[in-house]
Amino acid sequence: MARTGWLGLPLFGFTPHEETVACVLSGGGSRASFQLGALAWLYEHDPKFRPTIFVGTSAGAILAAALAQGGNAQEQQAYAELLRDIWLGMTRSEDMFMPRPWMARAKQEMPLWLQIVDPPEQVEPPTRSFAARLPFRRRPEHSAASPASPPSPIDPLELALTPDEDLHAEWSLADLATIMGHLGSLPRIGTDLATIRLGMEQTRSMYRPGPMLARLLDKEVFDGDRVAASGNTMRIAMVSLESGQLHYMREDGRIVDRTDRLIDDRPHNLATGVLASCSIPAVFRPVPLGRDTYVDGGARENLPAELAIGQFRSERTYVISSQSTGVSARQSMADADLFTVVTRSMEILIDEATRDELAYAHSAGAIVIDPEVDVHEAMTVHPGLIRINMDYGWMRAAEEVLGLGTAQEARTSRITVLRMQSLQLEQQISDGADTASIGARLAGAKGELRRLVDASPPEALPPGADQWWRSFEHHPEEPTFEKSWLGG
């Protein structure tokens, strides 16, 4: 139908303006489950969610690259469902994070080493925060430099997919001199210390990508040629170790700076760019691309909304973050060791950066979908937690876009916490814990869950929510005990 002018006359030939829509996806490791849930709701229920601009960091880069293959919303939704199936197919952390052999050996020997290097009263309780899983230590100035790169280039994707060889090393005089004073306390270490050191130097990382990477690189799931042919704009964030600057890989494989200025005109493999964006420092090996060596884009910008809003002038921007803000309180750290202080400081810095990025997105009028409850950590893979987080993302997207209000937001948070508690209690009963007391707590959680679901509007709940209180959460092994809370 022709649009009418101010005198009521038809304006034949008028072409309606199509709103430019962008989708910004944060980093967050396995917590991308939250984003996949939010995307499922958006593609199914929001007719305005028709993005042609995709910007992502780390795990968000995986999602952005996959979605950018679709030339329309239906195709993009199909790729989102493929990613969802991959996430739901994971059952253990090794599916995403495969420990290097040296790392596995170090973890095995760590209790003995801690007895040697730390007095018992100085041992800190373990922490499960994401930052605490990234043991960055500043190398002493006198330490040996990392070995030079081999003269012939190695395909980073092939390197990431290739299992490590188990390394063996002989003792050197320097090694012997270092531990000579502890010979009486080191009966089991043997050549392990030298082997671990050699593994650290050669791999420069604690983990390699798990088998999930091979599934993501399957042609059915991802093909860089489809991205280039889709007509979409895509940017995936990564940080150059040499310059320290934030760069982006485009949909054509070329590299630009944070102002979208071209800095490397050579087309690179998009899959390699995604790998670089996901290369968490010290967790995964840095990725060489052209003249630079790249690590996770989250080292600079975990939520790259500024590029979509400021540079591309997106008229409608959806910002989907898998990371909540706020850090948990700790007991006194007055006597904490250097490593604990450094990792705690990193945790605070990451949280502050996320706050700033979310504040910018809110101030720019973006539609921001982010969690208020931390369901699991970035390196945690558990089938139950992944499903809970995915459902949580679905509900948070519905709340934000439909404007369901603070009362429903509080119900959603409580529903999510109750499901997490139910998962834990179910596991305790399966492990043989006191079923009388724990069973009563589980029944209470399931009962409250039922009441909150019943009190929620239907549009706020994903399919199957009415069965949450009746059923077990997902476990690696299905529980077999009786569901006493059903009363039958």
C-alpha positions, 0 to 999 in steps of 0.5 A, spaced: 500 500 500 502 506 498 504 511 504 499 518 504 503 525 505 500 530 509 495 532 504 492 525 504 495 524 497 498 517 496 506 517 495 507 512 490 514 509 489 515 510 497 519 505 499 519 503 507 525 504 511 528 498 514 530 499 521 538 497 521 538 491 527 544 489 530 546 483 535 552 484 540 554 477 543 559 477 549 564 472 551 563 468 557 565 461 555 560 455 556 555 460 559 553 462 552 547 457 554 544 463 556 545 467 550 542 461 546 536 461 550 535 468 549 536 468 542 531 462 541 526 467 544 527 473 540 527 469 533 521 465 535 517 471 538 520 478 537 518 480 529 523 486 530 529 481 531 532 481 524 539 482 525 544 484 519 549 486 523 553 481 528 558 483 533 561 478 538 567 476 543 570 469 545 564 465 545 559 470 543 564 470 536 562 463 535 555 465 536 555 471 531 559 467 526 554 462 526 548 466 525 551 471 520 551 465 515 543 466 515 541 471 509 534 471 513 531 470 520 529 463 518 536 461 516 539 464 522 534 461 527 536 454 524 543 455 525 542 458 532 538 451 533 544 447 531 548 451 536 543 449 541 544 442 540 551 442 540 551 446 547 546 441 550 550 435 547 556 437 552 556 433 559 563 435 562 568 440 562 573 436 557 568 437 551 570 444 551 576 445 555 581 439 554 587 439 559 594 439 556 598 433 559 602 437 563 596 441 566 593 434 568 600 432 571 600 438 575 593 438 578 595 431 580 601 433 583 599 439 586 597 437 593 604 434 594 607 441 592 602 445 596 605 441 602 612 443 600 611 451 598 606 453 603 605 452 610 598 448 612 595 454 615 596 458 609 592 454 604 586 458 601 580 454 601 578 453 593 574 458 589 570 457 583 570 464 580 572 464 573 577 469 574 580 464 579 581 459 574 585 463 570 592 462 574 596 468 570 603 469 574 608 474 572 614 471 570 620 473 573 625 477 569 630 472 569 626 467 567 627 464 560 623 467 554 618 462 550 621 459 545 621 462 538 615 460 533 617 455 528 620 458 521 614 454 517 607 457 519 602 452 522 595 452 521 592 454 528 586 450 527 589 444 525 594 445 531 587 446 536 584 440 533 591 435 534 591 432 541 598 433 545 603 428 545 605 426 552 612 429 553 618 427 557 624 430 559 630 429 563 633 432 569 638 438 568 643 441 573 639 447 574 632 443 576 637 439 581 639 445 584 633 448 585 630 442 589 636 440 592 634 442 599 627 439 598 629 432 596 627 429 602 620 431 601 620 430 594 620 422 593 614 422 588 616 428 583 621 424 579 622 428 572 615 431 573 617 438 574 621 438 568 616 435 564 611 440 566 615 446 565 617 443 558 609 442 556 608 449 559 613 452 554 611 448 548 604 449 549 603 456 552 596 454 555 593 450 560 588 447 555 586 445 548 579 446 545 575 440 546 571 435 541 566 441 541 570 445 536 570 439 531 563 439 531 562 447 531 567 446 524 563 441 521 560 444 514 553 443 516 554 448 522 559 453 519 562 455 513 566 462 512 563 462 505 556 462 507 558 468 511 561 472 506 555 470 501 549 472 506 550 480 505 550 481 513 556 485 517 560 481 522 565 483 526 569 478 531 573 481 537 580 479 538 586 483 541 593 483 539 599 481 543 604 485 540 600 492 540 595 490 545 590 493 541 583 491 540 582 488 533 576 485 529 575 480 523 570 482 518 565 477 514 570 477 509 576 475 513 580 482 513 582 485 519 580 492 522 581 496 528 576 498 533 574 504 529 573 499 523 579 502 519 582 496 515 589 494 518 590 488 514 587 487 507 589 480 507 583 475 507 584 470 513 580 464 515 574 466 519 574 459 523 581 461 525 579 468 527 573 465 531 579 461 534 583 467 536 577 471 539 576 465 544 583 464 546 583 466 553 590 468 555 594 462 558 587 457 558 588 456 550 594 457 545 595 464 542 593 464 535 597 467 529 594 471 524 598 475 519 603 479 523 600 479 529 599 474 535 592 474 538 588 472 544 581 473 547 577 479 545 575 479 552 582 482 554 579 489 551 572 488 550 568 483 553 561 486 550 563 490 544 556 494 543 560 500 542 562 498 535 555 496 533 552 502 536 557 508 535 560 506 528 555 502 525 549 507 527 545 501 528 538 503 529 535 497 534 541 494 537 540 487 542 546 486 547 546 479 550 551 478 555 552 472 559 555 475 565 552 478 571 555 484 574 557 484 581 563 480 585 561 475 591 564 478 598 570 474 601 573 474 608 579 478 610 584 478 605 589 481 609 594 475 609 592 473 602 598 470 598 600 474 592 597 469 587 590 470 591 591 477 591 592 478 583 586 473 581 582 477 586 584 483 583 583 480 576 576 478 578 574 485 580 577 488 574 573 484 569 566 485 573 568 493 572 569 493 565 562 489 564 559 494 568 562 500 564 560 496 557 553 494 560 552 502 562 554 504 555 549 499 552 543 502 556 545 509 555 545 508 548 538 505 548 540 498 546 535 492 548 540 489 554 538 482 556 543 479 561 543 475 567 541 477 574 543 470 577 550 466 576 547 459 574 554 457 572 561 459 571 565 460 564 569 453 564 563 449 567 560 444 563 554 440 566 548 438 563 543 440 568 546 447 569 546 448 561 539 447 561 537 451 567 541 457 564 538 456 557 531 457 560 533 463 564 536 466 558 529 465 554 525 468 560 530 474 561 529 475 553 521 475 554 522 480 560 526 485 557 522 485 550 515 484 553 516 489 559 513 484 564 516 488 570 520 487 576 515 482 580 516 477 574 523 479 574 524 477 581 520 470 580 524 468 574 530 469 578 527 465 584 525 460 579 532 459 577 535 459 584 530 453 586 532 449 580 539 450 581 538 448 588 534 442 586 539 440 581 544 440 587 539 436 592 538 431 587 545 429 586 546 429 593 540 424 594 543 420 588 550 420 592 547 416 598 546 422 602 541 423 608 535 422 604 530 424 610 533 431 611 535 432 604 528 429 601 524 434 605 528 440 602 528 438 595 520 437 596 520 444 599 524 447 593 519 443 588 513 446 591 515 453 591 518 452 584 511 450 582 507 456 585 512 461 582 511 457 575 503 457 576 504 465 578 508 467 572 504 469 565 504 464 560 508 468 555 514 469 561 515 461 561 519 456 556 515 450 553 515 445 558 516 449 564 509 446 568 513 440 568 519 443 572 517 441 579 515 434 577 521 432 574 528 431 575 533 436 573 538 433 567 544 429 570 550 426 567 546 419 570 539 420 571 537 419 578 533 413 580 530 415 587 523 416 588 520 422 587 517 423 594 514 430 593 509 428 588 505 425 593 504 418 590 
